[in-house]
């Protein structure tokens, strides 16, 4: 491949970063520009199609499996490509952003896989976007060791055979990267994240016995999976690696994708690795799509919607059956608990819940599951070891006992729980605290002993919006109204100021976070994604 000419991409409104020239090379930017030229028009069409689909749901208040793809579902002959050795055993995966400390801790955690996150666990500041790429390349070249200036603690990688396999997650299709532009238009963040990572690391990863592996977030249809597949085909040819080297695991975290799981695997079949069950974004998607559907679609407090709720059980069991029918890995949900260094009793109770959750997933046939903290790796590992033993996965468990009807996936009213006033307070508390950290550039935030990411904020603000618009009456007799939400938010803001002091309050972005949460929770015009207006305020 001859050296490319100067990239047509412009770096806009961005302070120079240390070593950015190692990431933003002319050759890498030329590749991203080519991805943008070839694939952004289709991305734009698919975003328009999302709006059309949402309008259909608003008029019908229902969803069904697609008649036009029935032949794909009925054809038992096709399977996804066999898993490469580095992705065959995925019994525990740890998730987290790509800052330097997390990079080392995640790789060293004992988990089989690290979901290296440029999406919901990372606020997309230019610094996080560029330096996160640098940290991953440094890790592959074993140059990532460092000493924390604040604590004096040193961090270093273990031996190569002890490190987790990296599966990188780019941003969703809806997000643009304003700092990289083509003829005045921003490049989609997904193409920036994927393009820079793939260009710099695909060949290096093959040399390490791994490969360019990806998690695909926020997918809403099989046509979006087809777009990713075409990108993979182009990218592999561009850098000169064999077709089928890329592997992708798709998060089934939207309600529309739950009806197209087989089709999504089919579109990606030469590059597919599995599907994942993501809880908070899935619930957020239900609220977003069925917000006109009346009381039967009103969700109770988020913590009352466990994975044993009938409609969530239908979703996870269908996912396992679908994956194993097609030879793909089924990856379970997140254990988000953050262990307390001060309260052993809190840890004991939480660890038992994590164990029960992972025991259930392993028993249901999942091949692996997520945790948010290294201390949870041994707990989840024990649950899957008990079921898998020496086997790398349980894809031979076909779960042909599972039968899920279209209506089962949206039977929200099958859950015997109601919204509570405490649930409203918690949604406001978590929403303000998370958004404030996000606006400071932090995407993974420990709040009340749970690791929260952008999906948490999305379900929090969606529930506030839904409860107000449905006129929910709480158990204390109060009705969910905009004024009540404003009162709770004002009380929380005052409580935070009292908790951290005036100086720390003034130094943070608390008022901004409060205002943004109320904006996306109270506006009559429901914002598709909280991160869209938030990104306008991210500096």
C-alpha positions as CSV (number, residue, x, y, z in Angstrom):
1,X,0.0,0.0,0.0
2,X,1.5,3.3,-1.0
3,X,1.8,6.1,1.5
4,X,-1.4,8.2,1.6
5,X,-1.6,11.8,0.7
6,X,-2.4,14.4,3.4
7,X,-5.7,13.3,5.1
8,X,-8.8,15.3,4.1
9,X,-9.9,15.2,7.7
10,X,-9.5,18.4,9.8
11,X,-8.8,18.4,13.5
12,X,-11.1,21.1,14.9
13,X,-11.3,22.9,18.2
14,X,-8.9,20.5,20.0
15,X,-5.9,21.3,22.2
16,X,-2.8,19.3,21.3
17,X,-2.3,16.2,23.4
18,X,0.9,14.5,24.4
19,X,1.9,11.9,21.8
20,X,-1.2,12.5,19.7
21,X,0.9,12.3,16.5
22,X,1.3,8.5,17.2
23,X,-2.5,8.1,17.0
24,X,-3.5,10.8,14.5
25,X,-1.1,9.8,11.7
26,X,-1.8,10.8,8.1
27,X,-2.2,7.2,7.2
28,X,-4.7,6.5,10.0
29,X,-6.7,9.6,9.3
30,X,-6.8,8.7,5.6
31,X,-8.3,5.4,6.6
32,X,-10.9,7.0,8.8
33,X,-11.7,9.5,6.0
34,X,-12.3,6.6,3.6
35,X,-14.6,4.9,6.1
36,X,-16.5,8.2,6.5
37,X,-16.8,8.7,2.7
38,X,-18.0,5.2,2.0
39,X,-20.2,4.4,5.0
40,X,-21.6,7.6,6.7
41,X,-24.3,8.1,4.1
42,X,-25.7,4.7,5.0
43,X,-25.3,5.5,8.7
44,X,-27.5,8.6,8.1
45,X,-30.1,6.5,6.3
46,X,-30.3,4.0,9.1
47,X,-30.7,6.7,11.7
48,X,-33.6,8.0,9.7
49,X,-35.0,4.5,9.5
50,X,-34.8,4.3,13.4
51,X,-37.2,7.3,13.5
52,X,-39.6,5.7,11.1
53,X,-39.6,2.5,13.1
54,X,-40.2,4.4,16.3
55,X,-43.2,6.1,14.6
56,X,-44.6,2.7,13.6
57,X,-44.3,1.5,17.2
58,X,-46.0,4.7,18.4
59,X,-49.0,4.0,16.2
60,X,-49.3,0.3,17.0
61,X,-47.9,-0.2,20.5
62,X,-46.5,-3.6,19.4
63,X,-43.6,-5.4,17.8
64,X,-43.3,-8.7,16.0
65,X,-40.6,-10.9,14.4
66,X,-40.1,-9.7,10.9
67,X,-42.1,-11.5,8.2
68,X,-39.6,-10.5,5.4
69,X,-36.7,-12.4,7.2
70,X,-38.7,-15.5,8.2
71,X,-36.6,-17.7,5.8
72,X,-33.4,-16.8,7.6
73,X,-34.9,-17.9,10.9
74,X,-36.3,-21.1,9.4
75,X,-33.1,-22.1,7.8
76,X,-31.3,-24.4,10.3
77,X,-28.2,-24.8,8.0
78,X,-26.3,-21.6,8.7
79,X,-23.9,-21.0,11.6
80,X,-21.6,-18.2,12.5
81,X,-17.8,-18.6,12.0
82,X,-16.1,-20.7,14.6
83,X,-14.6,-18.8,17.5
84,X,-10.9,-18.1,17.4
85,X,-8.9,-19.6,20.2
86,X,-8.5,-16.3,22.0
87,X,-12.3,-15.8,22.2
88,X,-13.5,-19.4,22.8
89,X,-13.5,-19.2,26.6
90,X,-15.3,-16.0,27.7
91,X,-16.7,-17.2,31.1
92,X,-15.9,-13.8,32.8
93,X,-15.5,-10.5,31.1
94,X,-14.6,-7.2,32.9
95,X,-15.8,-3.9,31.5
96,X,-14.3,-0.4,31.9
97,X,-12.9,2.7,30.2
98,X,-9.5,2.8,28.5
99,X,-7.6,5.1,31.0
100,X,-4.1,4.0,31.8
101,X,-4.9,2.6,35.3
102,X,-8.0,0.7,34.1
103,X,-6.1,-0.7,31.1
104,X,-3.6,-2.4,33.4
105,X,-6.1,-3.5,36.1
106,X,-8.5,-4.9,33.6
107,X,-5.9,-6.8,31.6
108,X,-4.5,-8.2,34.9
109,X,-7.9,-8.9,36.5
110,X,-8.0,-12.6,35.8
111,X,-11.0,-12.2,33.6
112,X,-10.9,-13.9,30.2
113,X,-12.0,-10.8,28.3
114,X,-11.8,-7.0,28.9
115,X,-14.4,-4.9,27.2
116,X,-12.3,-1.8,26.5
117,X,-14.9,0.8,26.4
118,X,-15.0,4.0,24.3
119,X,-18.8,4.0,24.6
120,X,-21.0,4.2,27.8
121,X,-18.2,3.9,30.3
122,X,-16.2,6.7,28.7
123,X,-17.2,10.4,28.3
124,X,-16.1,11.2,24.7
125,X,-13.7,14.1,25.5
126,X,-11.0,14.5,22.9
127,X,-8.5,13.5,25.5
128,X,-10.3,10.2,26.3
129,X,-10.8,9.4,22.6
130,X,-7.1,9.9,21.6
131,X,-5.3,8.8,24.7
132,X,-7.5,5.8,25.2
133,X,-6.3,4.6,21.8
134,X,-2.7,5.3,22.8
135,X,-3.2,3.3,26.0
136,X,-4.3,0.2,24.1
137,X,-1.4,0.3,21.7
138,X,1.0,0.9,24.6
139,X,-0.5,-2.2,26.3
140,X,0.0,-4.4,23.2
141,X,3.6,-3.1,23.1
142,X,4.0,-3.5,26.9
143,X,4.7,0.2,27.4
144,X,1.8,0.9,29.6
145,X,3.4,0.6,33.1
146,X,3.1,3.7,35.2
147,X,3.2,5.1,38.8
148,X,0.3,7.1,40.1
149,X,1.6,10.5,41.1
150,X,-1.1,11.0,43.7
151,X,-0.7,7.6,45.6
152,X,2.8,6.6,44.5
153,X,1.4,3.1,43.6
154,X,3.0,1.4,40.6
155,X,1.0,-0.5,38.0
156,X,2.6,-3.1,35.6
157,X,1.3,-5.8,33.3
158,X,1.5,-9.5,34.2
159,X,2.9,-12.1,31.7
160,X,1.2,-12.2,28.3
161,X,-0.5,-15.5,28.9
162,X,-2.2,-14.1,32.0
163,X,-3.8,-11.1,30.3
164,X,-7.4,-10.7,29.3
165,X,-8.3,-10.7,25.6
166,X,-9.4,-7.2,24.5
167,X,-12.8,-6.7,22.9
168,X,-13.1,-3.0,22.1
169,X,-16.4,-1.1,22.1
170,X,-16.7,2.0,19.8
171,X,-19.4,4.6,20.2
172,X,-22.9,4.0,19.0
173,X,-24.1,5.1,15.5
174,X,-25.9,8.2,16.8
175,X,-22.9,10.0,18.2
176,X,-20.6,12.2,16.1
177,X,-17.0,13.2,16.8
178,X,-17.0,17.0,16.5
179,X,-13.2,17.3,16.7
180,X,-12.7,15.3,13.4
181,X,-14.5,16.8,10.4
182,X,-14.7,16.2,6.7
183,X,-15.6,19.3,4.7
184,X,-17.1,20.9,7.8
185,X,-19.2,17.8,8.8
186,X,-18.3,15.7,11.9
187,X,-17.2,12.1,11.4
188,X,-19.4,9.5,13.2
189,X,-17.7,8.6,16.5
190,X,-18.1,4.9,15.8
191,X,-15.9,5.2,12.7
192,X,-13.3,7.3,14.5
193,X,-13.1,4.8,17.4
194,X,-13.1,1.7,15.2
195,X,-10.9,3.2,12.5
196,X,-8.1,4.4,14.7
197,X,-8.0,1.2,16.7
198,X,-8.3,-1.2,13.7
199,X,-5.7,0.7,11.6
200,X,-3.0,0.8,14.3
201,X,-3.6,-2.6,16.0
202,X,-5.1,-5.2,13.6
203,X,-1.8,-6.7,12.4
204,X,-0.2,-6.3,15.8
205,X,-3.0,-8.2,17.5
206,X,-2.6,-11.1,14.9
207,X,1.1,-11.3,15.8
208,X,0.1,-11.6,19.5
209,X,-2.2,-14.5,18.7
210,X,-5.3,-12.4,19.1
211,X,-7.3,-10.3,16.7
212,X,-9.3,-7.1,16.2
213,X,-12.4,-8.0,18.3
214,X,-15.3,-5.6,18.8
215,X,-18.5,-5.1,20.8
216,X,-21.2,-3.3,18.8
217,X,-23.5,-1.2,20.9
218,X,-27.0,0.3,20.5
219,X,-27.7,-1.8,17.4
220,X,-31.4,-1.5,16.5
221,X,-31.8,-3.7,13.3
222,X,-30.2,-6.3,11.1
223,X,-29.5,-3.6,8.5
224,X,-27.2,-1.9,11.0
225,X,-25.4,-5.2,11.5
226,X,-25.1,-5.4,7.7
227,X,-23.4,-2.0,7.7
228,X,-20.9,-3.1,10.3
229,X,-20.2,-6.3,8.3
230,X,-19.5,-4.2,5.1
231,X,-17.1,-2.0,7.1
232,X,-15.3,-5.1,8.4
233,X,-14.9,-6.5,4.9
234,X,-13.6,-3.2,3.6
235,X,-11.2,-2.6,6.5
236,X,-9.7,-6.1,6.3
237,X,-8.9,-5.6,2.6
238,X,-7.6,-2.1,3.2
239,X,-4.9,-3.2,5.7
240,X,-4.3,-6.5,4.0
241,X,-5.4,-9.1,6.6
242,X,-7.6,-12.2,5.8
243,X,-11.3,-11.9,5.6
244,X,-12.9,-13.2,8.8
245,X,-10.2,-12.0,11.1
246,X,-12.5,-9.5,12.8
247,X,-14.9,-10.8,15.3
248,X,-17.9,-8.8,16.6
249,X,-20.2,-9.4,19.6
250,X,-23.5,-7.5,19.4
251,X,-25.2,-6.0,22.4
252,X,-28.9,-6.8,22.3
253,X,-29.7,-3.7,24.3
254,X,-32.6,-2.4,22.2
255,X,-36.1,-3.8,22.1
256,X,-36.2,-3.8,18.3
257,X,-32.9,-5.8,18.1
258,X,-34.4,-8.4,20.4
259,X,-36.8,-9.3,17.6
260,X,-33.9,-9.6,15.1
261,X,-31.3,-11.6,16.9
262,X,-31.0,-14.3,14.3
263,X,-30.9,-11.8,11.5
264,X,-28.2,-9.8,13.2
265,X,-26.1,-12.9,13.6
266,X,-26.8,-13.9,9.9
267,X,-25.6,-10.5,8.6
268,X,-22.4,-10.8,10.6
269,X,-22.0,-14.6,10.3
270,X,-18.4,-14.5,8.9
271,X,-17.4,-12.1,11.7
272,X,-19.9,-12.8,14.5
273,X,-18.7,-14.0,17.9
274,X,-21.9,-13.7,20.0
275,X,-24.7,-11.6,21.5
276,X,-24.8,-9.9,24.9
277,X,-27.8,-9.1,27.2
278,X,-27.4,-5.5,28.4
279,X,-30.0,-4.6,31.0
280,X,-30.2,-0.8,31.5
281,X,-30.1,0.2,27.9
282,X,-32.6,-2.5,27.1
283,X,-35.1,-1.0,29.6
284,X,-34.3,2.5,28.4
285,X,-35.1,1.3,24.8
286,X,-38.5,-0.1,26.0
287,X,-39.4,3.2,27.6
288,X,-38.2,5.2,24.5
289,X,-40.1,3.1,22.0
290,X,-43.3,2.4,23.9
291,X,-43.6,5.8,25.7
292,X,-47.0,6.3,24.0
293,X,-48.3,2.9,24.9
294,X,-50.1,3.7,28.1
295,X,-50.0,2.3,31.6
296,X,-49.2,-1.3,30.6
297,X,-45.7,-0.2,29.5
298,X,-44.9,1.8,32.6
299,X,-41.8,0.3,34.3
300,X,-41.4,0.2,38.1
301,X,-38.2,1.4,39.8
302,X,-35.2,0.2,37.9
303,X,-33.9,-1.9,40.8
304,X,-37.2,-3.8,40.9
305,X,-36.8,-4.9,37.3
306,X,-34.4,-7.9,37.8
307,X,-33.4,-10.4,35.2
308,X,-36.0,-12.8,36.6
309,X,-38.9,-10.5,35.6
310,X,-41.0,-12.5,33.0
311,X,-40.3,-10.2,30.1
312,X,-36.6,-10.0,30.9
313,X,-36.5,-13.8,31.3
314,X,-38.0,-14.2,27.8
315,X,-35.4,-11.9,26.4
316,X,-32.4,-13.7,28.0
317,X,-33.6,-17.2,27.3
318,X,-34.4,-16.3,23.7
319,X,-30.8,-14.9,23.4
320,X,-29.2,-18.1,24.7
321,X,-31.3,-20.3,22.4
322,X,-30.6,-18.1,19.4
323,X,-26.9,-17.9,20.0
324,X,-26.4,-21.6,20.6
325,X,-28.6,-22.6,17.6
326,X,-26.2,-20.6,15.4
327,X,-22.9,-21.5,17.1
328,X,-22.4,-18.1,18.8
329,X,-21.5,-17.2,22.4
330,X,-24.3,-16.0,24.7
331,X,-22.8,-13.4,27.1
332,X,-24.8,-12.4,30.2
333,X,-25.4,-9.1,32.0
334,X,-23.4,-6.8,34.3
335,X,-22.6,-7.3,38.0
336,X,-22.1,-3.6,38.8
337,X,-21.4,-3.8,42.5
338,X,-18.3,-1.9,43.7
339,X,-16.9,-3.5,46.9
340,X,-16.7,-1.2,50.0
341,X,-13.4,-0.9,51.7
342,X,-15.2,0.1,54.9
343,X,-18.4,-2.1,55.2
344,X,-17.9,-5.8,55.2
345,X,-21.6,-6.5,55.8
346,X,-22.5,-4.5,52.6
347,X,-20.0,-6.6,50.7
348,X,-21.3,-9.9,52.1
349,X,-24.9,-9.2,51.0
350,X,-23.9,-7.9,47.6
351,X,-21.5,-10.7,46.9
352,X,-24.3,-13.2,47.6
353,X,-26.5,-11.4,45.1
354,X,-23.7,-11.4,42.5
355,X,-23.2,-15.2,43.1
356,X,-26.9,-15.9,42.7
357,X,-27.1,-13.8,39.5
358,X,-24.1,-15.5,38.0
359,X,-25.3,-19.0,39.1
360,X,-28.6,-18.3,37.3
361,X,-26.9,-17.2,34.1
362,X,-24.5,-20.2,34.0
363,X,-27.5,-22.5,34.7
364,X,-29.5,-20.9,31.9
365,X,-26.8,-21.7,29.4
366,X,-24.9,-18.4,29.1
367,X,-21.2,-18.9,28.1
368,X,-20.0,-16.0,30.2
369,X,-21.0,-12.8,31.9
370,X,-19.8,-9.3,32.8
371,X,-18.5,-7.7,36.0
372,X,-17.5,-4.1,36.7
373,X,-14.8,-4.7,39.3
374,X,-11.8,-7.0,39.6
375,X,-13.0,-8.2,43.1
376,X,-16.1,-9.8,41.4
377,X,-14.0,-11.8,38.9
378,X,-13.5,-14.8,41.2
379,X,-17.2,-14.9,42.2
380,X,-18.4,-15.0,38.6
381,X,-15.6,-17.4,37.7
382,X,-16.7,-19.8,40.4
383,X,-20.3,-19.8,39.1
384,X,-19.2,-20.6,35.5
385,X,-16.5,-23.0,36.5
386,X,-19.1,-25.0,38.4
387,X,-21.2,-25.5,35.2
388,X,-18.5,-25.5,32.5
389,X,-15.7,-27.3,34.3
390,X,-12.9,-27.7,31.7
391,X,-15.2,-26.9,28.8
392,X,-14.6,-23.4,27.2
393,X,-18.3,-22.8,26.8
394,X,-21.7,-24.5,26.7
395,X,-22.8,-23.8,23.1
396,X,-23.8,-27.5,22.9
397,X,-26.7,-26.6,25.2
398,X,-29.3,-25.7,22.5
399,X,-32.1,-24.8,24.9
400,X,-34.7,-26.2,22.6
401,X,-37.1,-26.2,25.6
402,X,-37.3,-22.4,25.2
403,X,-40.3,-21.0,23.3
404,X,-40.8,-17.2,23.3
405,X,-43.7,-15.5,21.6
406,X,-43.5,-12.0,20.2
407,X,-45.7,-10.7,23.0
408,X,-43.6,-12.2,25.8
409,X,-40.8,-9.7,25.1
410,X,-43.0,-6.7,25.8
411,X,-45.3,-8.1,28.5
412,X,-44.1,-5.3,30.9
413,X,-47.3,-5.6,32.9
414,X,-46.5,-9.2,33.8
415,X,-44.1,-7.8,36.5
416,X,-45.8,-7.4,39.9
417,X,-44.2,-4.1,40.9
418,X,-45.0,-0.4,40.8
419,X,-43.1,2.8,40.7
420,X,-42.3,4.3,44.1
421,X,-41.4,7.7,45.5
422,X,-38.1,6.4,46.6
423,X,-37.5,5.2,43.1
424,X,-38.1,8.8,41.8
425,X,-35.6,10.1,44.4
426,X,-33.0,7.5,43.4
427,X,-33.4,8.3,39.7
428,X,-32.8,12.0,40.4
429,X,-29.9,11.3,42.7
430,X,-28.1,8.9,40.3
431,X,-28.9,11.1,37.3
432,X,-27.4,14.3,38.7
433,X,-24.4,12.6,40.2
434,X,-23.6,10.6,37.0
435,X,-24.2,13.5,34.6
436,X,-21.9,15.8,36.7
437,X,-19.1,13.3,36.5
438,X,-19.7,12.8,32.8
439,X,-19.5,16.5,32.1
440,X,-16.0,16.4,33.8
441,X,-14.9,13.6,31.5
442,X,-15.7,10.5,33.6
443,X,-17.9,7.9,32.0
444,X,-17.7,5.1,34.7
445,X,-18.7,6.4,38.1
446,X,-19.1,4.7,41.4
447,X,-22.4,5.9,43.0
448,X,-23.9,4.2,46.1
449,X,-21.6,1.2,45.7
450,X,-22.6,0.6,42.0
451,X,-20.5,1.3,38.9
452,X,-22.8,3.4,36.8
453,X,-22.4,4.4,33.1
454,X,-24.4,6.3,30.6
455,X,-27.0,3.6,30.3
456,X,-27.8,4.2,34.0
457,X,-28.5,7.9,33.4
458,X,-30.6,7.0,30.4
459,X,-32.9,4.7,32.3
460,X,-33.0,7.2,35.2
461,X,-34.2,10.2,33.1
462,X,-36.4,7.9,31.0
463,X,-38.2,6.7,34.1
464,X,-38.7,10.2,35.4
465,X,-40.1,11.2,32.0
466,X,-42.4,8.2,31.8
467,X,-43.8,8.4,35.3
468,X,-44.7,12.1,34.8
469,X,-46.2,11.6,31.4
470,X,-48.2,8.5,32.7
471,X,-49.4,10.5,35.8
472,X,-48.1,7.7,38.1
473,X,-49.4,7.9,41.7
474,X,-46.8,6.8,44.2
475,X,-47.5,4.7,47.3
476,X,-47.3,7.9,49.5
477,X,-50.2,9.4,47.5
478,X,-48.0,11.9,45.6
479,X,-48.5,12.1,41.8
480,X,-45.4,12.2,39.5
481,X,-45.4,15.7,38.1
482,X,-42.7,18.1,36.7
483,X,-43.0,20.2,39.8
484,X,-42.4,17.2,42.1
485,X,-39.3,16.3,40.0
486,X,-38.0,19.8,40.3
487,X,-38.6,19.8,44.1
488,X,-36.7,16.4,44.5
489,X,-33.9,17.7,42.2
490,X,-33.5,20.9,44.2
491,X,-33.4,18.9,47.5
492,X,-30.7,16.6,46.0
493,X,-28.6,19.6,44.9
494,X,-28.8,21.1,48.3
495,X,-27.9,17.7,49.9
496,X,-24.8,17.4,47.6
497,X,-23.7,20.9,48.5
498,X,-24.0,20.0,52.2
499,X,-22.2,16.7,51.7
500,X,-19.1,17.9,49.8
501,X,-18.9,21.6,50.9
502,X,-19.2,24.9,49.1
503,X,-15.8,24.9,47.6
504,X,-16.0,21.4,46.0
505,X,-19.5,22.2,44.9
506,X,-18.4,25.3,43.1
507,X,-15.5,23.5,41.5
508,X,-17.8,20.8,40.0
509,X,-20.6,20.9,37.4
510,X,-23.5,20.3,39.7
511,X,-25.9,23.0,38.6
512,X,-25.2,22.2,35.0
513,X,-25.9,18.5,35.7
514,X,-29.1,19.3,37.6
515,X,-30.3,21.5,34.7
516,X,-29.5,19.0,32.1
517,X,-31.2,16.1,33.9
518,X,-34.4,18.2,34.3
519,X,-34.2,19.2,30.6
520,X,-34.2,15.7,29.3
521,X,-36.6,14.4,32.0
522,X,-39.2,17.1,31.6
523,X,-39.2,18.2,27.9
524,X,-42.3,17.2,26.1
525,X,-40.1,16.3,23.1
526,X,-38.3,13.2,24.5
527,X,-34.6,13.3,23.5
528,X,-33.5,10.1,21.7
529,X,-30.3,10.1,23.7
530,X,-29.2,12.1,26.8
531,X,-25.6,12.0,25.5
532,X,-26.6,14.2,22.5
533,X,-27.4,17.4,24.4
534,X,-24.8,16.5,27.0
535,X,-22.1,16.3,24.3
536,X,-22.8,19.9,23.4
537,X,-21.8,20.8,26.9
538,X,-18.7,18.5,27.2
539,X,-15.5,20.4,27.0
